[in-house]
Amino acid sequence: MPHSIAMVLLVVVAVGFLVVVLMVMSRGGDYRVRRFYRFFYSAWAFELILFGWRHLGRAGAYVITRIIGLGYAFTHPSTIRAVRANVALLDPEKATLRTACRLFVNLSECFSSYGLLATRKPDDVMEMLGKREGLEHLQEVHREGKGCLLVTGHLGFFELGGLVMTRLGFPMTALTLPEPTSELTDWRARFRARWGVRTIVVGGGDFSVVNVVRAINEGSFVASLIDRPYDGVGISVELPHGRILFSSAPVLIALLAQCPIIPVGIIKQADGKYGIKALKPIRPRWIEAGKMQTLEKFTKEIAEGLVSMFREAPDQWYHFSPLAR
């Protein structure tokens, strides 16, 4: 089939997807209980993305995911308002409709890139990397013979970081909360395992913490997200124009494992490649003032570095409910 005809068919398919999305859309309430979210954030949808990459290629996959991303943005005004409010915490001048729509497109392209990772050899994926900053900090900690916590936010294509770390020679473990379904939790764990990344599911149990500490003591670099406490309880940290909650769990785990924390970020550049940045290690220790003061002190140190990355790419900071506290 000629390439031009194939592309026309791809657009037709994408528009068809959008029509279906608009038909099943629901408005109001938390985005996680809406039919769109439950329909598309699922194991079968990720498999569909992989199918698209294998049979339609990069152009086809991106056409579909971009239209879906924009379709979601324009049919969920309450979510758009939440995104703009969150961006305003970083920079009110960038809290525009354009930025919010761009955020949805960026996220859809991140999901689409799962297909890219699945269809190329792991070493080839390193070509996706652009600027690399602070890798010496990772190497410094690795030479100490013990693992550490790599702490980031819902920023950029953070899943790519696990593959990158394994290719650079660092043993990796990813911490994750349970996904909306056990099928999706298992699917994403299996997908990471293809890169050599182990997954530990956490949330509400001491046993999972024991597993995390054990992995660190065995030399693993453990990746954790900090900017969305799963239980709604955390440490209030300052942004340029407001405050949000950061999870205190990374600092507590680091104290238990007696390991350093390295704030990291992986952000898409203007040229389409992903820049990776690792900051200087933070080494939590108990202070005399007590447990809460200890957690606050070192959580705020982590936030200081990560917030600067959020400000660098507000349209790649993925939160869809209001964060302000």
C-alpha positions as CSV (number, residue, x, y, z in Angstrom):
1,M,0.0,0.0,0.0
2,P,1.4,3.4,-0.9
3,H,2.7,5.4,2.0
4,S,0.3,8.3,1.5
5,I,-2.8,6.1,1.4
6,A,-1.6,4.3,4.6
7,M,-1.3,7.6,6.3
8,V,-4.8,8.6,5.3
9,L,-6.1,5.4,6.7
10,L,-4.2,6.0,9.9
11,V,-5.8,9.4,10.3
12,V,-9.2,7.9,9.7
13,V,-8.5,5.3,12.4
14,A,-7.3,8.0,14.8
15,V,-10.4,10.1,14.2
16,G,-12.5,7.0,14.7
17,F,-10.8,6.5,18.1
18,L,-11.6,10.1,19.0
19,V,-15.3,9.7,18.2
20,V,-15.4,6.6,20.4
21,V,-13.7,8.5,23.2
22,L,-16.2,11.4,22.9
23,M,-19.1,8.9,23.1
24,V,-17.9,7.3,26.3
25,M,-16.7,10.4,28.0
26,S,-17.9,11.4,31.4
27,R,-17.5,14.8,33.1
28,G,-17.0,15.8,36.6
29,G,-15.4,14.0,39.6
30,D,-11.8,12.7,40.0
31,Y,-10.2,11.9,36.6
32,R,-9.2,8.4,37.9
33,V,-12.9,7.3,38.1
34,R,-13.9,8.6,34.7
35,R,-14.6,6.1,31.9
36,F,-11.9,7.6,29.7
37,Y,-9.2,7.0,32.2
38,R,-10.4,3.4,33.1
39,F,-10.8,2.6,29.4
40,F,-7.5,3.7,28.1
41,Y,-5.2,3.3,31.1
42,S,-5.2,-0.4,30.9
43,A,-3.1,-3.4,29.9
44,W,-4.9,-3.8,26.6
45,A,-4.4,-0.2,25.6
46,F,-0.6,-0.5,26.1
47,E,-0.7,-3.7,24.0
48,L,-2.6,-1.7,21.3
49,I,0.2,0.9,21.4
50,L,2.8,-1.9,20.8
51,F,0.7,-3.2,18.0
52,G,0.6,0.3,16.4
53,W,4.3,0.7,16.5
54,R,5.0,-2.7,15.0
55,H,2.5,-2.4,12.2
56,L,2.0,1.4,11.6
57,G,5.4,2.7,12.6
58,R,6.3,5.9,14.4
59,A,4.2,8.3,12.3
60,G,1.0,6.3,12.7
61,A,1.4,5.7,16.4
62,Y,2.1,9.4,17.1
63,V,-0.9,10.5,14.9
64,I,-3.2,8.4,17.0
65,T,-1.9,9.2,20.4
66,R,-1.7,13.0,19.7
67,I,-5.3,13.1,18.6
68,I,-6.4,11.1,21.6
69,G,-4.4,13.4,23.9
70,L,-5.9,16.6,22.4
71,G,-9.3,15.0,22.3
72,Y,-9.1,14.3,26.0
73,A,-7.8,17.8,26.8
74,F,-10.7,19.6,24.9
75,T,-13.4,17.4,26.4
76,H,-12.3,17.6,30.1
77,P,-12.4,21.3,31.0
78,S,-12.2,20.5,34.8
79,T,-8.9,18.6,34.2
80,I,-7.6,21.4,32.1
81,R,-8.3,23.8,34.9
82,A,-6.4,21.6,37.4
83,V,-3.4,21.3,35.1
84,R,-3.3,25.1,34.6
85,A,-3.6,25.6,38.4
86,N,-0.7,23.3,39.0
87,V,1.5,24.9,36.3
88,A,0.7,28.3,37.9
89,L,2.4,27.0,41.1
90,L,5.6,27.0,39.1
91,D,5.0,30.0,36.7
92,P,1.7,31.8,36.4
93,E,2.7,33.2,33.0
94,K,3.0,29.7,31.6
95,A,-0.4,28.5,33.0
96,T,-2.0,28.8,29.6
97,L,-4.4,26.6,27.6
98,R,-1.6,26.1,25.1
99,T,0.7,24.7,27.9
100,A,-2.0,22.5,29.2
101,C,-2.8,21.0,25.8
102,R,0.9,20.5,25.1
103,L,1.1,18.6,28.4
104,F,-1.5,16.2,27.3
105,V,0.2,15.7,23.9
106,N,3.6,15.1,25.7
107,L,2.0,12.5,28.0
108,S,0.4,10.7,25.1
109,E,3.7,10.6,23.3
110,C,5.4,9.1,26.4
111,F,2.8,6.3,26.3
112,S,3.4,5.9,22.6
113,S,7.1,5.6,23.2
114,Y,6.5,2.3,25.0
115,G,6.1,0.9,21.5
116,L,9.5,2.4,20.5
117,L,11.2,0.7,23.5
118,A,9.5,-2.6,22.6
119,T,10.6,-2.6,19.0
120,R,14.2,-1.6,19.4
121,K,17.2,-3.3,21.1
122,P,17.9,-1.8,24.5
123,D,21.3,-0.5,23.4
124,D,19.7,1.3,20.5
125,V,17.4,3.1,22.8
126,M,20.4,5.0,24.2
127,E,20.2,7.0,21.0
128,M,17.1,8.7,22.5
129,L,19.4,10.4,25.1
130,G,20.6,13.9,24.6
131,K,22.3,16.0,27.3
132,R,23.7,14.0,30.3
133,E,24.4,15.9,33.5
134,G,25.6,14.6,36.8
135,L,26.3,10.9,35.9
136,E,29.5,11.2,38.0
137,H,27.2,11.4,41.1
138,L,25.7,8.0,40.2
139,Q,29.1,6.5,39.6
140,E,30.4,7.9,42.9
141,V,27.6,6.2,44.9
142,H,28.0,3.0,42.9
143,R,31.7,2.8,43.8
144,E,30.7,2.8,47.5
145,G,29.4,-0.8,46.9
146,K,25.8,-0.1,48.1
147,G,22.6,1.0,46.4
148,C,20.8,4.3,46.7
149,L,17.4,5.9,46.1
150,L,16.9,7.7,42.8
151,V,14.1,10.1,43.5
152,T,12.1,12.0,40.8
153,G,8.7,13.4,40.1
154,H,6.0,12.7,37.6
155,L,8.2,14.5,35.1
156,G,9.1,13.7,31.5
157,F,9.5,10.1,30.3
158,F,10.6,8.9,33.8
159,E,10.1,5.2,32.8
160,L,12.9,5.6,30.3
161,G,15.3,6.2,33.2
162,G,15.2,2.6,34.3
163,L,16.4,1.3,31.0
164,V,19.0,4.0,30.7
165,M,20.4,3.2,34.2
166,T,20.7,-0.5,33.3
167,R,22.5,0.3,30.0
168,L,24.9,2.5,32.1
169,G,25.7,-0.5,34.3
170,F,23.5,0.3,37.4
171,P,21.3,-2.4,38.8
172,M,17.7,-1.0,38.9
173,T,14.6,-1.5,40.9
174,A,11.4,0.6,40.4
175,L,8.9,1.3,43.1
176,T,5.3,1.6,42.1
177,L,1.9,1.8,43.7
178,P,-0.7,-0.7,42.5
179,E,-2.2,0.3,39.1
180,P,-6.0,0.6,38.7
181,T,-6.0,-3.1,37.8
182,S,-3.7,-6.0,38.7
183,E,-3.4,-6.8,35.0
184,L,-1.9,-3.4,34.3
185,T,0.4,-3.7,37.4
186,D,1.7,-7.1,36.1
187,W,2.0,-5.8,32.5
188,R,4.2,-2.9,33.4
189,A,6.3,-5.0,35.7
190,R,6.9,-7.5,32.9
191,F,7.7,-4.7,30.5
192,R,10.3,-3.2,32.9
193,A,11.8,-6.7,33.4
194,R,12.6,-6.8,29.7
195,W,15.1,-4.0,30.4
196,G,16.5,-5.7,33.5
197,V,14.5,-3.5,35.9
198,R,12.9,-5.2,38.9
199,T,9.5,-3.9,40.2
200,I,8.5,-3.7,43.9
201,V,4.8,-2.8,44.5
202,V,4.5,-0.7,47.6
203,G,1.6,0.9,49.5
204,G,0.4,0.3,53.0
205,G,2.5,-2.6,54.2
206,D,5.7,-3.0,56.2
207,F,6.8,-6.0,54.1
208,S,7.2,-3.9,51.0
209,V,9.5,-1.5,52.9
210,V,11.6,-4.5,54.0
211,N,11.9,-5.5,50.3
212,V,13.0,-2.0,49.3
213,V,15.7,-1.8,52.1
214,R,16.9,-5.3,51.1
215,A,17.2,-4.3,47.5
216,I,19.3,-1.2,48.4
217,N,21.5,-3.2,50.7
218,E,22.1,-5.7,47.8
219,G,23.4,-2.8,45.7
220,S,20.3,-1.9,43.7
221,F,19.5,1.7,42.6
222,V,15.8,2.1,43.6
223,A,13.7,4.6,41.6
224,S,10.9,6.3,43.5
225,L,8.4,9.1,42.8
226,I,8.0,11.7,45.5
227,D,5.6,14.5,44.3
228,R,2.3,12.6,44.8
229,P,1.8,11.1,48.3
230,Y,-0.4,8.0,47.8
231,D,-2.2,8.5,51.2
232,G,-2.6,12.3,50.8
233,V,-0.2,12.8,53.8
234,G,3.2,14.2,53.3
235,I,5.6,17.1,53.8
236,S,4.6,20.6,52.7
237,V,7.2,21.9,50.3
238,E,7.5,25.4,48.7
239,L,7.1,26.1,45.0
240,P,7.7,29.5,43.5
241,H,4.0,30.4,43.8
242,G,2.5,28.0,46.4
243,R,3.0,24.8,48.3
244,I,2.4,21.1,47.6
245,L,2.9,17.9,49.4
246,F,5.9,15.6,48.8
247,S,6.0,12.1,50.2
248,S,8.2,11.5,53.2
249,A,8.7,7.8,52.3
250,P,12.0,8.2,50.3
251,V,13.7,9.9,53.3
252,L,12.4,7.4,55.7
253,I,13.6,4.5,53.5
254,A,17.0,6.1,53.1
255,L,17.3,6.4,56.9
256,L,16.4,2.8,57.4
257,A,18.7,1.6,54.6
258,Q,21.4,4.1,55.5
259,C,21.8,5.1,51.9
260,P,22.1,8.3,49.9
261,I,19.3,9.9,47.8
262,I,20.0,11.3,44.3
263,P,17.3,13.6,42.8
264,V,17.0,12.8,39.1
265,G,15.0,13.9,36.1
266,I,14.7,12.9,32.4
267,I,13.1,15.6,30.3
268,K,12.4,15.8,26.5
269,Q,14.5,18.4,24.8
270,A,13.6,20.6,21.8
271,D,15.4,18.2,19.5
272,G,13.2,15.3,20.6
273,K,15.9,13.6,22.6
274,Y,15.7,13.2,26.4
275,G,18.1,14.9,28.7
276,I,19.0,13.2,31.9
277,K,20.1,15.1,35.0
278,A,21.4,13.7,38.4
279,L,22.0,16.0,41.3
280,K,24.5,15.7,44.1
281,P,23.7,12.9,46.6
282,I,21.7,13.8,49.7
283,R,22.7,11.7,52.7
284,P,19.8,11.7,55.3
285,R,20.7,11.3,59.0
286,W,18.6,11.5,62.1
287,I,18.8,14.9,63.7
288,E,18.2,15.7,67.4
289,A,15.0,17.7,66.8
290,G,13.2,14.4,66.1
291,K,11.6,12.3,63.5
292,M,9.3,14.8,61.9
293,Q,11.9,17.5,61.7
294,T,14.3,15.0,60.1
295,L,11.8,14.0,57.5
296,E,11.0,17.7,56.8
297,K,14.6,18.8,56.5
298,F,15.7,16.2,53.9
299,T,12.4,16.1,52.0
300,K,12.8,19.8,51.5
301,E,16.4,19.3,50.3
302,I,15.1,16.9,47.7
303,A,12.4,19.3,46.7
304,E,14.8,22.1,46.1
305,G,16.5,20.2,43.3
306,L,13.4,18.7,41.8
307,V,11.4,21.9,41.7
308,S,14.0,23.5,39.5
309,M,13.5,20.6,37.0
310,F,9.7,21.0,37.1
311,R,10.2,24.7,36.3
312,E,12.3,23.8,33.4
313,A,9.6,21.8,31.7
314,P,6.1,22.6,33.2
315,D,4.4,21.0,30.2
316,Q,6.1,17.7,31.2
317,W,5.0,17.7,34.8
318,Y,2.1,15.3,34.8
319,H,-0.6,16.0,37.5
320,F,-4.3,16.1,36.7
321,S,-5.8,16.9,40.1
322,P,-5.2,20.2,42.0
323,L,-1.9,20.0,44.1
324,A,-2.0,23.3,46.0
325,R,-2.0,23.0,49.8
